[in-house]
């Protein structure tokens, strides 16, 4: 039975990803097979997990997924020695209204699977108060079990001693304390961490994090605190209908945000995925029956996309006879124009009339429930799709026929409806699951 743990914290930016990667790599160095998961909709962290462990990581999400789907996804950890689920935001942070099996909080996954929680606590600017925070998190929800804490960014030995004493008095195990160590900080970008594939030195960075954490954290004590998880047979698999039998998938530095479990589900359903690079001015495979443009960072490459005539003309030709779908950044590229952060406007493919701008940033963030008014690849009219939207573009115009009625997690109708024109469709949200 795998040893299982959830890595969480009181808030974002405390060091969950760094600790998860370091533990995974350190145990891998010991010869253990480590399987990681990401709780919540973050689509960047799983690539870092995969780099650290050599095993593909996927998202599990209590707002968008039912228990059977989550059980199916985590069953890949059944043959591992250690299973680590990295949380998002704070331990109990989710949305106000319950989704399919929870609010999207990390605590939902911890309770659902019975995996103990290791808290990363950053006591900067405080001392004994850190113990009060940890105690509150320990006692807030009866079904969530705290294994212990790792302190991060400790200022001095005296500071560590004050915090340790308070935590010990509260009956909370301290597995270790990490002093400030800027060299293992992971680069940031406006959507979160810079993607793993963009960092040539990611292996060295993770190795250094593993060495540093092994020096300051009792790895044996952490492992001994883990739950002994006995995977249950999944009630169902993903059971998704792929968007086509042969899928031309845009895949490069501008088009990289697609949930790994969706690609796996398409392949499991018998679909073939044929990647191509718009940045390399490549055309979608001529024998594909659908083209899918994921999100990513097209605003960083807008000039190159606009200049790549072969890509743009071939995509237009493809869309004359076959479906083309774009998610978020891919949707923007299907539009008429994109204005970058410097205020320079770039012509996009023009399959849709959407125009967006990054010259004046506006954050769009949150879960989305879309009720399709028309079909999109793989989904019928009336389907209820669950996804997540996160971008900083301003919508200048969205003139085409709306693709769906889209609600946020509270049930409020939002303006980001997606669009359809001819064989082209697009959404601002990244698809996670379809309601059954």
CORDA-V814605 format. One record per residue. N is the residue number from 0. SS is DSSP state (a for helix, b for strand, c for the rest). PSI is psi in radians with two decimals (* if undefined). D_CENTER is the distance of its C-alpha to the mean C-alpha in whole Angstrom. Layout:
n=<N | N>
ss=<SS | SS>
psi=<PSI | PSI>
d_center=<D_CENTER | D_CENTER>
This chain:
n=<0 | 1 | 2 | 3 | 4 | 5 | 6 | 7 | 8 | 9 | 10 | 11 | 12 | 13 | 14 | 15 | 16 | 17 | 18 | 19 | 20 | 21 | 22 | 23 | 24 | 25 | 26 | 27 | 28 | 29 | 30 | 31 | 32 | 33 | 34 | 35 | 36 | 37 | 38 | 39 | 40 | 41 | 42 | 43 | 44 | 45 | 46 | 47 | 48 | 49 | 50 | 51 | 52 | 53 | 54 | 55 | 56 | 57 | 58 | 59 | 60 | 61 | 62 | 63 | 64 | 65 | 66 | 67 | 68 | 69 | 70 | 71 | 72 | 73 | 74 | 75 | 76 | 77 | 78 | 79 | 80 | 81 | 82 | 83 | 84 | 85 | 86 | 87 | 88 | 89 | 90 | 91 | 92 | 93 | 94 | 95 | 96 | 97 | 98 | 99 | 100 | 101 | 102 | 103 | 104 | 105 | 106 | 107 | 108 | 109 | 110 | 111 | 112 | 113 | 114 | 115 | 116 | 117 | 118 | 119 | 120 | 121 | 122 | 123 | 124 | 125 | 126 | 127 | 128 | 129 | 130 | 131 | 132 | 133 | 134 | 135 | 136 | 137 | 138 | 139 | 140 | 141 | 142 | 143 | 144 | 145 | 146 | 147 | 148 | 149 | 150 | 151 | 152 | 153 | 154 | 155 | 156 | 157 | 158 | 159 | 160 | 161 | 162 | 163 | 164 | 165 | 166 | 167 | 168 | 169 | 170 | 171 | 172 | 173 | 174 | 175 | 176 | 177 | 178 | 179 | 180 | 181 | 182 | 183 | 184 | 185 | 186 | 187 | 188 | 189 | 190 | 191 | 192 | 193 | 194 | 195 | 196 | 197 | 198 | 199 | 200 | 201 | 202 | 203 | 204 | 205 | 206 | 207 | 208 | 209 | 210 | 211 | 212 | 213 | 214 | 215 | 216 | 217 | 218 | 219 | 220 | 221 | 222 | 223 | 224 | 225 | 226 | 227 | 228 | 229 | 230 | 231 | 232 | 233 | 234 | 235 | 236 | 237 | 238 | 239 | 240 | 241 | 242 | 243 | 244 | 245 | 246 | 247 | 248 | 249 | 250 | 251 | 252 | 253 | 254 | 255 | 256 | 257 | 258 | 259 | 260 | 261 | 262 | 263 | 264 | 265 | 266 | 267 | 268 | 269 | 270 | 271 | 272 | 273 | 274 | 275 | 276 | 277 | 278 | 279 | 280 | 281 | 282 | 283 | 284 | 285 | 286 | 287 | 288 | 289 | 290 | 291 | 292 | 293 | 294 | 295 | 296 | 297 | 298 | 299 | 300 | 301 | 302 | 303 | 304 | 305 | 306 | 307 | 308 | 309 | 310 | 311 | 312 | 313 | 314 | 315 | 316 | 317 | 318 | 319 | 320 | 321 | 322 | 323 | 324 | 325 | 326 | 327 | 328 | 329 | 330 | 331 | 332 | 333 | 334 | 335 | 336 | 337 | 338 | 339 | 340 | 341 | 342 | 343 | 344 | 345 | 346 | 347 | 348 | 349 | 350 | 351 | 352 | 353 | 354 | 355 | 356 | 357 | 358 | 359 | 360 | 361 | 362 | 363 | 364 | 365 | 366 | 367 | 368 | 369 | 370 | 371 | 372 | 373 | 374 | 375 | 376 | 377 | 378 | 379 | 380 | 381 | 382 | 383 | 384 | 385 | 386 | 387 | 388 | 389 | 390 | 391 | 392 | 393 | 394 | 395 | 396 | 397 | 398 | 399 | 400 | 401 | 402 | 403 | 404 | 405 | 406 | 407 | 408 | 409 | 410 | 411 | 412 | 413 | 414 | 415 | 416 | 417 | 418 | 419 | 420 | 421 | 422 | 423 | 424 | 425 | 426 | 427 | 428 | 429 | 430 | 431 | 432 | 433 | 434 | 435>
ss=<c | b | b | b | b | b | b | b | b | c | c | c | c | c | c | a | a | a | a | a | a | a | a | a | a | a | a | a | a | c | c | c | c | b | b | b | b | b | b | c | c | c | c | c | a | a | a | a | a | a | a | a | a | c | c | c | c | b | b | b | c | c | c | c | c | c | a | a | a | a | a | a | a | a | a | a | a | c | c | c | c | b | b | b | b | b | c | c | c | c | c | c | c | c | c | c | c | c | c | c | c | c | c | c | c | a | a | a | a | a | a | a | a | c | c | b | b | b | b | b | b | b | c | c | c | c | c | c | a | a | a | a | a | a | a | a | a | a | a | c | c | c | c | c | c | b | b | b | b | b | b | b | b | b | c | c | a | a | a | a | a | a | a | a | a | a | a | a | a | c | c | c | c | b | b | b | b | b | b | c | c | a | a | a | c | c | c | b | b | c | c | b | b | c | c | a | a | a | c | c | c | a | a | a | a | a | a | a | a | a | a | a | a | a | a | a | b | c | a | a | a | a | a | a | a | c | b | b | b | c | c | c | c | c | c | c | c | c | c | c | c | c | c | c | c | b | b | b | b | b | c | b | c | c | b | c | b | c | c | a | a | a | a | a | a | a | a | a | c | c | c | b | b | b | b | b | c | c | c | c | c | c | c | c | c | c | c | c | c | b | b | b | b | c | b | c | c | a | a | a | c | a | a | a | a | a | a | c | a | a | a | a | a | a | a | a | a | a | a | c | c | c | b | b | b | b | b | c | a | a | a | a | a | a | c | c | b | b | b | c | c | c | c | c | b | b | b | c | c | c | c | c | c | c | b | b | b | c | c | c | c | c | c | b | b | b | b | b | b | b | b | b | c | c | c | b | c | c | b | c | c | c | c | b | b | b | b | b | b | b | b | c | c | b | b | b | b | c | c | c | b | b | c | b | b | b | b | c | c | c | c | c | b | c | c | c | c | c | b | b | b | c | c | b | b | b | b | c | c | b | b | b | b | b | c | c>
psi=<2.27 | 2.54 | 2.28 | 2.42 | 2.66 | 2.28 | 2.02 | -3.01 | 2.99 | -0.33 | 3.04 | 2.79 | 0.29 | -0.41 | 0.34 | -0.82 | -0.79 | -0.78 | -0.74 | -0.84 | -0.72 | -0.79 | -0.79 | -0.81 | -0.69 | -0.74 | -0.57 | -0.68 | -0.44 | 0.01 | 0.17 | 2.53 | 2.13 | 2.27 | 2.20 | 2.69 | 2.83 | 2.10 | 2.22 | -3.09 | 0.08 | 2.13 | 0.07 | -0.76 | -0.67 | -0.56 | -0.64 | -0.73 | -0.80 | -0.70 | -0.62 | -0.57 | -0.40 | 0.12 | 2.42 | 2.31 | 2.59 | 2.90 | 2.53 | 2.35 | 2.01 | -0.34 | -0.67 | -0.37 | 2.57 | 2.97 | -0.61 | -0.70 | -0.76 | -0.76 | -0.70 | -0.78 | -0.74 | -0.22 | -0.29 | -0.29 | 0.00 | -0.55 | 0.04 | 2.88 | -0.62 | 2.41 | 2.21 | 2.21 | 2.04 | 2.26 | 3.09 | 2.58 | -2.49 | 2.86 | -0.73 | 0.17 | 2.17 | -2.78 | 2.95 | -0.59 | 2.40 | 2.46 | -2.34 | -0.87 | 0.14 | -2.88 | 0.09 | 0.03 | 2.59 | -0.61 | -0.54 | -0.79 | -0.74 | -0.77 | -0.75 | -0.73 | -0.19 | 0.48 | 2.21 | 2.75 | 2.28 | 2.12 | 2.34 | 2.08 | 2.20 | 1.84 | 0.37 | 2.29 | 0.19 | 3.08 | -1.66 | -0.43 | -0.48 | -0.60 | -0.62 | -0.69 | -0.82 | -0.69 | -0.72 | -0.73 | -0.67 | -0.69 | -0.03 | -0.62 | 2.09 | -0.57 | -0.03 | 2.13 | 2.25 | 2.18 | -0.67 | -2.98 | 2.69 | 2.20 | 2.44 | 2.51 | 0.79 | 2.37 | -0.59 | 2.89 | -0.66 | -0.73 | -0.81 | -0.75 | -0.74 | -0.77 | -0.75 | -0.78 | -0.76 | -0.71 | -0.70 | -0.71 | -0.50 | -0.03 | 0.45 | 2.20 | 2.34 | 2.01 | -0.36 | 2.99 | 2.22 | 2.09 | 2.88 | 2.35 | 1.46 | -0.43 | -0.38 | 0.22 | 2.40 | 2.42 | 2.56 | 2.73 | 2.99 | -0.34 | 0.13 | -2.53 | 2.55 | 2.47 | 2.59 | -0.70 | -0.21 | -0.12 | 1.83 | -0.48 | 0.34 | -0.65 | -0.76 | -0.67 | -0.77 | -0.68 | -0.72 | -0.70 | -0.73 | -0.77 | -0.79 | -0.80 | -0.72 | -0.52 | -0.49 | -0.13 | 2.44 | 1.63 | -0.61 | -0.72 | -0.70 | -0.81 | -0.68 | -0.37 | -0.19 | 2.69 | 2.66 | 1.72 | 2.24 | 1.75 | 2.39 | 2.63 | 2.30 | 2.42 | -0.48 | 2.85 | -2.90 | -0.60 | 0.88 | 2.68 | 2.04 | 2.75 | -0.26 | 3.02 | -0.64 | 1.96 | 2.09 | 2.00 | 2.05 | 2.24 | 1.79 | -2.88 | -0.39 | -0.32 | 1.52 | -0.08 | 1.62 | 2.41 | 2.23 | -0.62 | -0.48 | -0.77 | -0.71 | -0.71 | -0.66 | -0.81 | -0.71 | -0.49 | 0.04 | 0.06 | 2.65 | 2.29 | 2.17 | 1.78 | 2.65 | 2.81 | 1.89 | -0.59 | -0.47 | 0.18 | 0.64 | 2.70 | 2.65 | 2.58 | 2.23 | -0.40 | 0.00 | 2.66 | 0.00 | 2.63 | 2.35 | 2.16 | 1.85 | 3.09 | -3.08 | -2.34 | 1.03 | -0.44 | -0.43 | -0.24 | 0.36 | -0.69 | -0.74 | -0.72 | -0.77 | -0.56 | -0.25 | 1.48 | -0.63 | -0.80 | -0.88 | -0.78 | -0.68 | -0.62 | -0.70 | -0.73 | -0.73 | -0.79 | -0.18 | -0.48 | -0.25 | 2.72 | 2.48 | 2.26 | 2.45 | 2.44 | 2.21 | -1.86 | -0.65 | -0.65 | -0.74 | -0.67 | -0.50 | -0.26 | -3.03 | -0.61 | 2.70 | 2.19 | 2.19 | -3.10 | -0.39 | 0.03 | 0.17 | 2.22 | 2.38 | 2.35 | 2.29 | -2.70 | -0.38 | 0.26 | -0.41 | 2.87 | 0.00 | 2.34 | 2.30 | 2.79 | 2.43 | 0.11 | -0.58 | 1.85 | 2.40 | 2.09 | 2.29 | 2.04 | 2.29 | 2.94 | 2.66 | 2.39 | 2.00 | 2.31 | 1.93 | 2.24 | -0.29 | 2.85 | 2.64 | 2.83 | 2.09 | -0.08 | 2.40 | 2.84 | 2.44 | -0.20 | 2.55 | 1.94 | 2.37 | 2.34 | -2.93 | 2.40 | 2.32 | 1.86 | 2.95 | 0.44 | 2.68 | 2.33 | 1.99 | -0.74 | 2.51 | 1.22 | -0.24 | 3.05 | 2.26 | 2.45 | -0.58 | 2.85 | 2.10 | 2.28 | 2.64 | -3.04 | -0.30 | -0.07 | 0.03 | 2.31 | 2.36 | 2.90 | -0.30 | 1.34 | -0.22 | 3.00 | 2.82 | 2.49 | 2.10 | -2.21 | 0.03 | 2.37 | 2.75 | 2.66 | 2.68 | -0.31 | 2.69 | 2.20 | 2.30 | -0.81 | 2.80 | 2.38 | 2.40 | *>
d_center=<27 | 23 | 23 | 20 | 19 | 16 | 15 | 15 | 17 | 19 | 17 | 14 | 15 | 17 | 16 | 14 | 12 | 15 | 17 | 15 | 15 | 19 | 19 | 18 | 20 | 23 | 23 | 23 | 26 | 28 | 27 | 25 | 22 | 19 | 16 | 12 | 10 | 7 | 8 | 7 | 4 | 2 | 2 | 5 | 6 | 7 | 9 | 11 | 11 | 13 | 15 | 16 | 17 | 18 | 16 | 13 | 10 | 8 | 6 | 9 | 10 | 13 | 14 | 13 | 14 | 17 | 19 | 20 | 16 | 15 | 18 | 18 | 14 | 15 | 19 | 18 | 18 | 22 | 23 | 22 | 24 | 21 | 18 | 15 | 12 | 10 | 10 | 9 | 12 | 15 | 16 | 17 | 15 | 15 | 16 | 20 | 20 | 20 | 17 | 18 | 18 | 17 | 16 | 12 | 14 | 13 | 17 | 17 | 15 | 17 | 20 | 20 | 19 | 22 | 20 | 21 | 20 | 20 | 20 | 19 | 22 | 23 | 27 | 27 | 30 | 31 | 32 | 33 | 31 | 28 | 30 | 30 | 26 | 26 | 28 | 27 | 24 | 26 | 28 | 26 | 25 | 27 | 25 | 23 | 24 | 24 | 25 | 25 | 24 | 23 | 25 | 23 | 25 | 28 | 31 | 34 | 36 | 37 | 34 | 33 | 36 | 36 | 32 | 33 | 36 | 35 | 32 | 34 | 37 | 34 | 34 | 30 | 30 | 29 | 27 | 28 | 27 | 26 | 28 | 26 | 26 | 24 | 24 | 21 | 19 | 16 | 16 | 15 | 14 | 14 | 10 | 10 | 10 | 12 | 11 | 12 | 15 | 16 | 18 | 21 | 21 | 18 | 20 | 23 | 20 | 19 | 22 | 24 | 21 | 22 | 26 | 26 | 24 | 26 | 29 | 28 | 27 | 29 | 26 | 29 | 29 | 25 | 25 | 28 | 27 | 24 | 24 | 26 | 24 | 25 | 23 | 25 | 25 | 22 | 24 | 22 | 20 | 18 | 21 | 19 | 22 | 20 | 21 | 24 | 26 | 25 | 22 | 22 | 19 | 18 | 17 | 17 | 16 | 17 | 15 | 12 | 9 | 9 | 7 | 9 | 11 | 12 | 14 | 15 | 16 | 18 | 20 | 21 | 23 | 25 | 23 | 23 | 21 | 23 | 21 | 22 | 22 | 23 | 23 | 26 | 28 | 27 | 28 | 26 | 28 | 31 | 31 | 27 | 28 | 24 | 22 | 19 | 17 | 13 | 12 | 12 | 15 | 18 | 20 | 20 | 22 | 24 | 27 | 27 | 25 | 28 | 30 | 29 | 32 | 31 | 28 | 29 | 32 | 31 | 28 | 30 | 33 | 30 | 29 | 33 | 33 | 29 | 26 | 24 | 20 | 18 | 14 | 14 | 15 | 17 | 19 | 20 | 21 | 23 | 25 | 28 | 27 | 25 | 26 | 24 | 24 | 28 | 29 | 30 | 29 | 28 | 29 | 27 | 27 | 29 | 28 | 27 | 29 | 25 | 26 | 23 | 24 | 22 | 25 | 25 | 21 | 20 | 17 | 16 | 13 | 12 | 12 | 15 | 17 | 19 | 23 | 24 | 27 | 27 | 26 | 23 | 22 | 22 | 22 | 26 | 27 | 26 | 23 | 21 | 17 | 14 | 11 | 9 | 11 | 11 | 13 | 17 | 19 | 22 | 23 | 27 | 28 | 26 | 30 | 29 | 29 | 26 | 24 | 23 | 24 | 21 | 20 | 18 | 17 | 21 | 22 | 23 | 24 | 22 | 23 | 20 | 22 | 21 | 24 | 26 | 29 | 31 | 29 | 26 | 23 | 20 | 17 | 15 | 13 | 10 | 11 | 10 | 14 | 17 | 19 | 22>
